[in-house]
Amino acid sequence: MKNFTLGSLLLLLTCNLFAQSSQVVTWSDNVACIMYSHCTSCHNPNGGAPFSLVDYADAQAYAVAIKSAVEDRRMPPWPPNPDYNKLAHERILSADEIQKISDWVTGGAVEGNPANAPAAPVYSSAWTISSPDLTERIPDYVVPTISQDLYRCFTIPTNFSTDMYITGVEVIPGNKEIVHHVLVFQDTSNIVLGFDSLDPGPGWTSFGGTGSGTSELVGGWVPGSDGEFMPAGMGMLLPAGANLILQIHYPNFSSGQLDSTRINLQMTASQVRPMLNKPALNHYGLTNGPLFVPKNTIKTFHAEYTIPSIYDVSLVSIAPHAHLICEAMWAYAVTPTNDTIQLIEIPKWDFHWQGTYQFQKVIHLPPGTVLHGYARYNNTQLNPNNPNFPPKDVSVGDATTDEMLLFYMTVTFYLPGDENKIIDTASHPAHYLGCDPLVIGLEEDLREEEIAIFPNPAQNWLNLKGEIPQGGSFSLLSMQGREVARFSIQPGHTLLDVSPFARGLYLGVIRDMEGVMLRKKKVVLGN
């Protein structure tokens, strides 16, 4: 009996050791794919992040910091709550991905077998809008000696004699080490030229906005983002003679560094549905205003706006905006049939990570829909972002120490079918192409005689024809493996509208309803 017990114990220990060794999380087998899918678009040798995560040695050196950042969900930076509403181009890690990174670091951040690692992505410096209709850059600007973050505005005249419609915006930071984010406005007044002339050096300093009441937000850039494109048949109005204004956020460590940020615009003079970007919810439409937060208090304000009966609109994107003592923002809509549409929630507002967020699909807001926006302000010493110590009374204004409540909304007039326009299939996590075992080594002529993807290059429409089973899908991926769009396709012949996407090289992937790849082919959009 004793020998049997000892043998059983040895067998049990052997099995446990085998199980533990088989579950070791390694860079090559588990973590590299996560980094390449979610992190290295910024964390690469030419990216805007302070260090690269492309190689194992780089990631291993920062392993403890990586674990802390992903467990706290500080990285990847994505302020909106994905459980409130799924938005386009989400930068989030799943619970399983976070656990794998945590287990990897806890287990010693081992490399594993390098032969098992996916090929590292190569990041091109090529423009997303390869042939822009307008490309301009700000004058060379050397950041002066600063002790706090700087928000600097730069004017770029357009000199167009007729109205144009912006269909794509791409901001290219001149110095990714110091450009934190960029907001792009258009302004038809010349008051901004006066601001520029009164401030020494290129541009002028303005914290909350441009300083002009006629400036309208048309786009922006945050680390990791590519170009921003409007849905097919829509465009942001750029009036004749308007000035573009780039408001660039330089962090407090930028003193003495040079920047020359560029903007590329894709435009058309043809008539498209004009898009407007307006702060439909704002601090002038509060139900419990005025916006005033006494010192040492926490207060929530509610803005409301009812869409007039003469307007039937389609909502494309939303951009919340507040200043430093704000700690949360959220917005939703209630239709005339009492359906509630959750738009966005930012549970931990951070002025330094604000952005414009597109929806997965265009949202229809019929006449009579009531928009609701909330913001909670913490004007106490417990708010680490409070600019005043000790706290002081805060009211509405443009200064750093003032506050705002704005929800910019990009809208156009509604046409039937708008609610089916897909901007991004964010329900499918970003996945680096090199991580997919079905892609590695797959020849481009797989089943080519049975499934065709044409024309190639494609301008506005792409045809899929052949033996495609019911329930199949077509994915358009960037050459870094990020899924740009996913379409449902039908057996026989499907015609896809690819006009909303930037000109360039993509990978088209056809899968059956089980996700098995049937065909992959490089696809060129545009000339």
C-alpha positions as CSV (number, residue, x, y, z in Angstrom):
1,M,0.0,0.0,0.0
2,K,2.9,2.3,0.8
3,N,4.6,1.7,-2.6
4,F,1.3,2.3,-4.4
5,T,0.8,5.6,-2.5
6,L,4.3,6.8,-3.3
7,G,4.0,5.8,-7.0
8,S,0.6,7.6,-7.2
9,L,2.2,10.7,-5.6
10,L,5.1,10.7,-8.1
11,L,2.7,10.2,-11.0
12,L,0.6,13.1,-9.7
13,L,3.6,15.4,-9.3
14,T,4.8,14.5,-12.8
15,C,1.4,15.3,-14.3
16,N,1.3,18.6,-12.4
17,L,4.7,19.6,-13.6
18,F,3.7,18.7,-17.2
19,A,0.5,20.7,-16.9
20,Q,2.4,23.7,-15.5
21,S,5.1,23.5,-18.2
22,S,2.4,23.2,-20.9
23,Q,0.7,26.3,-19.7
24,V,3.7,28.6,-19.5
25,V,2.9,31.9,-21.3
26,T,5.7,33.0,-23.6
27,W,6.4,35.9,-25.8
28,S,6.7,33.8,-28.9
29,D,3.5,31.7,-28.5
30,N,1.2,34.2,-26.7
31,V,2.3,37.7,-26.1
32,A,3.9,38.9,-29.4
33,C,0.6,38.6,-31.2
34,I,-1.2,40.7,-28.6
35,M,1.5,43.4,-28.8
36,Y,1.5,43.4,-32.6
37,S,-2.3,43.6,-32.7
38,H,-2.8,46.4,-30.1
39,C,0.4,48.1,-29.1
40,T,3.1,48.4,-31.7
41,S,1.2,50.9,-33.9
42,C,2.5,53.4,-31.4
43,H,5.2,51.4,-29.7
44,N,7.6,51.0,-32.7
45,P,10.9,52.6,-33.5
46,N,9.2,55.3,-35.6
47,G,6.1,55.6,-33.5
48,G,4.9,58.2,-31.0
49,A,5.3,56.1,-27.9
50,P,8.5,56.6,-25.8
51,F,9.8,53.0,-26.4
52,S,9.3,50.2,-28.9
53,L,7.7,46.8,-28.2
54,V,8.4,45.2,-31.5
55,D,11.2,43.0,-30.3
56,Y,11.2,40.6,-27.4
57,A,14.2,42.3,-25.7
58,D,12.4,45.6,-25.7
59,A,9.2,44.2,-24.3
60,Q,11.0,42.2,-21.7
61,A,12.8,45.3,-20.4
62,Y,9.4,47.0,-19.8
63,A,7.5,43.9,-18.7
64,V,6.6,45.1,-15.2
65,A,5.4,48.5,-16.6
66,I,3.4,46.8,-19.3
67,K,1.6,44.5,-16.8
68,S,0.7,47.5,-14.6
69,A,-0.5,49.6,-17.5
70,V,-2.8,46.9,-19.1
71,E,-4.2,45.7,-15.7
72,D,-5.1,49.3,-14.9
73,R,-6.4,49.7,-18.5
74,R,-4.3,52.8,-18.9
75,M,-3.0,51.2,-22.1
76,P,-4.0,51.0,-24.8
77,P,-5.4,54.5,-24.3
78,W,-9.2,54.2,-24.8
79,P,-11.2,56.4,-22.5
80,P,-14.8,55.4,-23.6
81,N,-16.5,52.5,-21.8
82,P,-16.8,49.7,-24.4
83,D,-19.7,48.1,-22.4
84,Y,-21.8,51.3,-22.8
85,N,-21.5,51.5,-26.5
86,K,-19.3,49.8,-29.1
87,L,-17.5,52.5,-31.1
88,A,-15.4,52.4,-34.3
89,H,-11.7,51.6,-34.2
90,E,-11.6,50.6,-30.5
91,R,-8.2,50.2,-28.9
92,I,-9.0,47.7,-26.1
93,L,-7.6,44.5,-24.8
94,S,-9.9,41.6,-23.9
95,A,-9.9,40.2,-20.4
96,D,-8.1,37.1,-21.8
97,E,-5.4,39.2,-23.4
98,I,-4.8,41.1,-20.2
99,Q,-4.6,37.9,-18.3
100,K,-2.0,36.4,-20.7
101,I,0.2,39.5,-20.4
102,S,-0.1,39.4,-16.6
103,D,0.7,35.6,-16.5
104,W,3.7,36.2,-18.9
105,V,5.2,38.9,-16.6
106,T,4.5,36.9,-13.4
107,G,6.1,33.8,-15.0
108,G,9.3,35.6,-15.7
109,A,8.6,37.2,-19.1
110,V,10.2,34.3,-20.9
111,E,10.7,34.3,-24.7
112,G,9.9,30.8,-25.6
113,N,10.9,29.4,-29.0
114,P,11.6,32.3,-31.3
115,A,10.6,30.2,-34.3
116,N,7.0,30.2,-33.0
117,A,6.7,34.0,-32.9
118,P,4.8,35.7,-35.7
119,A,6.8,37.9,-38.1
120,A,7.1,41.4,-36.6
121,P,5.0,44.0,-38.4
122,V,6.8,46.6,-40.6
123,Y,5.5,50.2,-40.2
124,S,5.7,52.3,-43.2
125,S,6.1,56.1,-43.2
126,A,3.9,56.4,-46.3
127,W,0.9,58.6,-46.1
128,T,-2.5,57.0,-45.6
129,I,-4.0,59.5,-48.1
130,S,-1.4,58.9,-50.8
131,S,-2.5,61.6,-53.2
132,P,-4.1,64.3,-51.0
133,D,-6.1,67.2,-52.5
134,L,-4.5,69.5,-50.0
135,T,-1.2,68.9,-48.1
136,E,0.3,71.6,-45.9
137,R,2.4,71.8,-42.8
138,I,2.7,74.3,-40.0
139,P,5.8,76.5,-40.0
140,D,8.8,75.1,-38.2
141,Y,8.0,75.6,-34.5
142,V,10.5,75.2,-31.6
143,V,8.6,74.7,-28.3
144,P,9.7,77.4,-25.9
145,T,10.8,76.7,-22.3
146,I,7.6,75.5,-20.6
147,S,6.7,74.1,-17.2
148,Q,3.2,72.9,-18.1
149,D,1.5,71.4,-21.1
150,L,1.2,73.8,-24.1
151,Y,-1.8,74.0,-26.5
152,R,-0.7,75.9,-29.6
153,C,-2.9,76.8,-32.6
154,F,-1.5,77.2,-36.1
155,T,-3.3,78.7,-39.1
156,I,-3.2,77.2,-42.5
157,P,-5.0,79.2,-45.3
158,T,-6.8,77.1,-47.9
159,N,-7.5,79.8,-50.5
160,F,-10.2,77.8,-52.3
161,S,-12.5,80.0,-54.3
162,T,-15.4,77.5,-54.0
163,D,-16.8,75.4,-51.3
164,M,-15.2,72.0,-50.9
165,Y,-16.2,68.9,-49.0
166,I,-13.7,67.0,-46.9
167,T,-14.0,63.2,-47.2
168,G,-10.7,62.3,-45.4
169,V,-8.4,63.9,-42.9
170,E,-4.9,62.7,-42.1
171,V,-2.6,64.4,-39.5
172,I,1.1,63.5,-39.6
173,P,2.9,64.7,-36.5
174,G,6.2,66.3,-37.4
175,N,7.8,65.2,-34.1
176,K,6.0,62.1,-32.6
177,E,7.9,62.4,-29.4
178,I,6.2,65.6,-28.4
179,V,2.9,65.8,-30.3
180,H,0.4,64.4,-27.9
181,H,-2.8,65.0,-29.9
182,V,-4.1,67.4,-32.6
183,L,-7.5,68.9,-33.2
184,V,-8.3,70.3,-36.6
185,F,-10.8,73.2,-37.1
186,Q,-12.0,75.3,-40.0
187,D,-12.9,78.9,-39.5
188,T,-14.4,81.4,-41.9
189,S,-13.5,84.5,-39.9
190,N,-10.1,86.2,-40.0
191,I,-10.1,86.8,-36.2
192,V,-7.6,83.9,-35.9
193,L,-5.1,85.7,-38.1
194,G,-5.2,88.5,-35.5
195,F,-4.5,86.0,-32.7
196,D,-1.6,84.8,-34.7
197,S,-0.1,88.2,-35.3
198,L,-0.3,89.3,-31.6
199,D,1.5,86.2,-30.4
200,P,5.3,86.0,-30.9
201,G,6.4,83.2,-33.2
202,P,4.3,80.9,-35.3
203,G,0.7,80.4,-34.0
204,W,-0.8,81.4,-30.7
205,T,-1.5,79.7,-27.4
206,S,-5.1,78.7,-26.6
207,F,-6.2,76.1,-24.1
208,G,-9.9,75.4,-24.5
209,G,-10.3,75.9,-28.3
210,T,-9.1,78.3,-30.9
211,G,-10.4,81.4,-29.3
212,S,-12.8,82.0,-32.2
213,G,-16.5,81.4,-31.8
214,T,-16.8,80.5,-35.5
215,S,-14.3,77.7,-35.5
216,E,-15.8,74.2,-36.3
217,L,-14.1,70.9,-35.5
218,V,-13.5,68.8,-38.7
219,G,-11.0,66.1,-37.5
220,G,-8.1,65.2,-35.3
221,W,-5.3,62.9,-34.4
222,V,-4.4,60.8,-31.4
223,P,-1.5,58.3,-31.1
224,G,-2.1,55.1,-33.1
225,S,-4.7,56.6,-35.4
226,D,-4.6,56.6,-39.1
227,G,-6.6,58.9,-41.4
228,E,-10.2,59.6,-40.6
229,F,-12.7,59.1,-43.4
230,M,-16.3,60.1,-43.9
231,P,-19.0,57.5,-44.9
232,A,-19.6,57.2,-48.6
233,G,-21.6,60.1,-50.1
234,M,-20.9,62.4,-47.2
235,G,-18.4,65.2,-46.7
236,M,-17.5,67.9,-44.1
237,L,-18.1,71.3,-45.6
238,L,-14.9,73.5,-46.0
239,P,-16.3,76.9,-47.1
240,A,-14.5,78.9,-49.7
241,G,-11.6,80.9,-48.2
242,A,-11.8,79.2,-44.8
243,N,-8.7,78.8,-42.7
244,L,-7.7,75.5,-41.2
245,I,-6.5,75.6,-37.6
246,L,-4.4,72.9,-36.0
247,Q,-4.4,72.9,-32.2
248,I,-1.5,70.8,-31.1
249,H,-0.9,69.6,-27.6
250,Y,2.7,69.6,-26.5
251,P,3.5,68.0,-23.1
252,N,5.5,69.8,-20.5
253,F,8.7,68.0,-21.4
254,S,8.8,69.4,-25.0
255,S,10.9,72.5,-24.3
256,G,13.4,73.3,-27.1
257,Q,12.2,70.6,-29.5
258,L,11.2,71.2,-33.1
259,D,7.9,70.3,-34.7
260,S,6.5,70.6,-38.2
261,T,3.2,68.7,-38.2
262,R,1.5,68.2,-41.6
263,I,-2.2,67.8,-42.6
264,N,-3.5,66.0,-45.7
265,L,-7.1,66.4,-46.9
266,Q,-9.0,64.2,-49.3
267,M,-11.8,66.4,-50.8
268,T,-14.3,66.8,-53.5
269,A,-16.0,69.7,-55.1
270,S,-18.9,67.5,-56.2
271,Q,-22.1,67.7,-54.3
272,V,-22.2,65.2,-51.4
273,R,-24.4,65.3,-48.3
274,P,-22.8,68.1,-46.2
275,M,-21.8,67.1,-42.7
276,L,-21.9,69.5,-39.8
277,N,-20.0,69.3,-36.5
278,K,-21.9,71.2,-33.8
279,P,-21.9,71.1,-30.0
280,A,-25.6,70.1,-29.9
281,L,-25.2,69.5,-26.1
282,N,-23.5,72.4,-24.4
283,H,-23.2,74.4,-21.2
284,Y,-25.7,77.0,-22.6
285,G,-28.4,74.3,-22.7
286,L,-28.2,73.0,-19.1
287,T,-31.3,72.0,-17.3
288,N,-29.6,72.7,-13.9
289,G,-27.2,75.5,-14.9
290,P,-25.4,77.8,-14.9
291,L,-22.2,75.8,-15.0
292,F,-20.6,76.8,-11.7
293,V,-18.8,74.5,-9.4
294,P,-18.0,75.9,-5.9
295,K,-14.7,75.0,-4.3
296,N,-14.7,71.7,-2.4
297,T,-17.8,70.4,-4.1
298,I,-18.6,67.6,-6.5
299,K,-21.4,68.5,-8.9
300,T,-23.1,66.9,-12.0
301,F,-24.7,69.0,-14.8
302,H,-27.2,67.9,-17.4
303,A,-27.5,69.3,-20.9
304,E,-30.5,68.6,-23.1
305,Y,-31.5,69.3,-26.7
306,T,-34.5,68.2,-28.8
307,I,-34.1,67.7,-32.5
308,P,-36.6,70.0,-34.2
309,S,-39.6,68.4,-36.1
310,I,-38.2,69.6,-39.4
311,Y,-34.9,67.7,-39.1
312,D,-34.3,64.0,-39.6
313,V,-30.6,63.4,-39.1
314,S,-27.9,60.7,-39.2
315,L,-25.3,60.8,-36.5
316,V,-21.7,59.8,-37.5
317,S,-19.5,60.7,-34.6
318,I,-19.3,62.4,-31.1
319,A,-16.6,64.4,-29.4
320,P,-17.0,65.1,-25.7
321,H,-15.1,68.1,-24.4
322,A,-14.5,69.5,-20.9
323,H,-11.5,70.8,-18.9
324,L,-9.5,69.7,-15.9
325,I,-11.9,69.2,-12.9
326,C,-14.3,67.2,-15.0
327,E,-14.1,63.5,-14.0
328,A,-16.8,61.8,-16.1
329,M,-19.0,62.4,-19.1
330,W,-21.8,60.4,-20.8
331,A,-24.5,61.0,-23.4
332,Y,-27.5,59.2,-24.8
333,A,-30.6,59.8,-27.0
334,V,-34.3,59.0,-26.5
335,T,-36.3,58.7,-29.6
336,P,-40.0,59.7,-30.0
337,T,-40.9,56.0,-29.5
338,N,-39.0,56.0,-26.2
339,D,-36.1,53.9,-27.4
340,T,-32.9,54.8,-25.6
341,I,-29.7,54.9,-27.7
342,Q,-26.5,54.9,-25.6
343,L,-23.9,57.1,-27.4
344,I,-20.8,57.4,-25.2
345,E,-19.6,57.1,-21.7
346,I,-16.2,58.2,-20.4
347,P,-16.1,57.1,-16.8
348,K,-12.7,58.6,-16.1
349,W,-12.4,61.9,-18.1
350,D,-8.9,62.9,-18.9
351,F,-8.5,66.2,-20.8
352,H,-5.2,65.0,-22.2
353,W,-6.8,62.0,-24.0
354,Q,-9.9,63.5,-25.5
355,G,-10.8,62.6,-29.1
356,T,-13.6,62.3,-31.7
357,Y,-15.3,58.9,-31.7
358,Q,-17.1,57.5,-34.7
359,F,-19.8,54.9,-34.3
360,Q,-19.7,51.4,-35.7
361,K,-22.7,52.2,-37.8
362,V,-24.4,55.5,-38.7
363,I,-27.1,56.3,-36.1
364,H,-30.5,57.5,-37.2
365,L,-32.0,60.2,-34.9
366,P,-35.5,61.0,-36.1
367,P,-37.3,64.3,-35.5
368,G,-38.2,64.9,-31.8
369,T,-35.3,62.8,-30.5
370,V,-34.1,64.2,-27.2
371,L,-30.3,64.3,-26.6
372,H,-29.0,64.1,-23.1
373,G,-25.5,64.8,-22.0
374,Y,-24.0,64.7,-18.5
375,A,-20.7,65.8,-16.9
376,R,-19.6,65.3,-13.3
377,Y,-17.0,67.8,-11.9
378,N,-14.8,67.2,-8.8
379,N,-13.6,70.5,-7.5
380,T,-11.9,69.1,-4.4
381,Q,-8.4,68.4,-3.3
382,L,-9.0,64.7,-4.1
383,N,-9.1,65.4,-7.8
384,P,-5.4,65.0,-8.9
385,N,-6.1,67.1,-12.1
386,N,-7.5,70.1,-10.2
387,P,-5.4,73.1,-11.4
388,N,-6.0,75.0,-8.2
389,F,-4.6,74.1,-4.8
390,P,-6.3,74.9,-2.6
391,P,-9.5,74.6,-4.8
392,K,-11.2,77.7,-6.1
393,D,-14.7,78.4,-7.5
394,V,-14.9,77.4,-11.2
395,S,-17.2,78.6,-13.9
396,V,-17.5,78.6,-17.7
397,G,-14.6,79.9,-19.7
398,D,-11.8,79.2,-22.1
399,A,-8.9,79.3,-19.6
400,T,-7.1,76.3,-18.1
401,T,-8.7,77.0,-14.8
402,D,-12.3,77.4,-16.2
403,E,-14.7,74.7,-17.3
404,M,-16.8,73.6,-20.3
405,L,-19.5,71.0,-21.1
406,L,-19.7,70.2,-24.8
407,F,-20.6,67.2,-26.9
408,Y,-19.7,67.9,-30.5
409,M,-21.8,65.8,-32.9
410,T,-21.2,65.2,-36.6
411,V,-24.5,64.9,-38.4
412,T,-26.0,65.0,-41.9
413,F,-29.6,64.8,-43.1
414,Y,-31.0,61.3,-43.0
415,L,-31.6,59.1,-46.0
416,P,-33.1,55.6,-45.8
417,G,-30.4,53.0,-45.3
418,D,-28.0,55.2,-43.5
419,E,-28.3,53.1,-40.4
420,N,-26.8,50.2,-42.4
421,K,-23.7,52.1,-43.3
422,I,-20.8,50.4,-41.6
423,I,-18.0,52.6,-40.4
424,D,-16.1,49.9,-38.6
425,T,-16.8,46.4,-37.3
426,A,-15.4,47.1,-33.8
427,S,-17.1,43.9,-32.5
428,H,-14.2,42.0,-34.0
429,P,-11.0,42.7,-32.1
430,A,-8.0,44.0,-34.0
431,H,-5.8,41.2,-35.1
432,Y,-2.4,41.4,-36.6
433,L,-2.4,39.5,-39.9
434,G,0.8,37.7,-39.1
435,C,-0.8,36.1,-36.0
436,D,-3.4,34.2,-38.1
437,P,-2.1,30.7,-38.8
438,L,-4.5,30.5,-41.8
439,V,-2.7,33.4,-43.4
440,I,0.9,32.5,-42.8
441,G,2.2,30.8,-45.9
442,L,-1.1,30.9,-47.7
443,E,-0.7,31.4,-51.4
444,E,-2.5,34.2,-53.1
445,D,-4.0,32.0,-55.8
446,L,-5.9,29.8,-53.2
447,R,-9.1,28.8,-55.0
448,E,-8.6,31.6,-57.4
449,E,-10.3,29.6,-60.1
450,E,-13.5,29.5,-57.9
451,I,-13.6,32.9,-56.2
452,A,-12.7,36.2,-57.9
453,I,-12.1,39.6,-56.4
454,F,-12.2,42.3,-59.0
455,P,-11.5,45.0,-60.4
456,N,-8.1,45.5,-59.0
457,P,-7.3,48.4,-58.6
458,A,-10.8,49.3,-57.5
459,Q,-12.2,52.8,-57.4
460,N,-15.6,52.8,-55.7
461,W,-16.9,49.3,-56.1
462,L,-15.4,45.8,-55.6
463,N,-16.9,42.6,-57.0
464,L,-16.8,39.2,-55.3
465,K,-17.9,36.4,-57.5
466,G,-17.7,32.6,-57.3
467,E,-18.4,29.7,-55.1
468,I,-19.0,31.5,-51.8
469,P,-21.1,29.6,-49.2
470,Q,-24.1,31.1,-47.4
471,G,-23.1,33.3,-44.4
472,G,-19.6,34.2,-45.8
473,S,-17.8,37.4,-45.0
474,F,-15.2,39.7,-46.7
475,S,-12.6,41.6,-44.6
476,L,-10.5,44.5,-45.7
477,L,-7.3,44.6,-43.7
478,S,-4.5,47.2,-43.6
479,M,-1.1,45.8,-44.4
480,Q,-0.3,45.9,-40.7
481,G,-3.2,43.4,-40.2
482,R,-5.8,45.8,-38.7
483,E,-9.3,45.0,-39.9
484,V,-10.6,48.2,-41.6
485,A,-14.0,46.8,-42.5
486,R,-16.0,43.6,-42.6
487,F,-18.9,42.9,-45.0
488,S,-21.5,40.2,-45.1
489,I,-21.4,38.6,-48.6
490,Q,-23.8,36.4,-50.5
491,P,-23.3,33.3,-52.6
492,G,-22.7,33.9,-56.3
493,H,-22.0,37.7,-56.7
494,T,-21.7,40.5,-54.2
495,L,-21.0,44.2,-55.0
496,L,-19.2,46.1,-52.2
497,D,-19.0,49.9,-51.8
498,V,-15.3,50.6,-51.0
499,S,-15.5,54.3,-51.7
500,P,-15.2,55.4,-48.0
501,F,-11.8,53.9,-47.6
502,A,-8.4,55.6,-48.3
503,R,-6.5,54.9,-51.4
504,G,-3.8,52.4,-50.8
505,L,-2.8,48.7,-50.5
506,Y,-5.0,46.3,-48.5
507,L,-5.5,42.6,-48.1
508,G,-8.9,41.3,-48.9
509,V,-9.9,38.1,-47.1
510,I,-13.0,35.9,-47.8
511,R,-14.1,33.6,-45.1
512,D,-17.0,31.1,-44.7
513,M,-19.6,31.3,-41.9
514,E,-17.2,29.3,-39.7
515,G,-14.4,31.8,-40.2
516,V,-12.3,29.4,-42.4
517,M,-10.4,31.4,-45.0
518,L,-11.4,30.7,-48.6
519,R,-9.4,33.4,-50.4
520,K,-6.9,36.1,-49.8
521,K,-5.7,38.7,-52.3
522,K,-3.9,42.0,-52.2
523,V,-6.3,44.7,-53.2
524,V,-5.5,48.2,-54.4
525,L,-8.1,50.9,-53.8
526,G,-7.7,54.0,-56.0
527,N,-5.2,54.6,-58.8
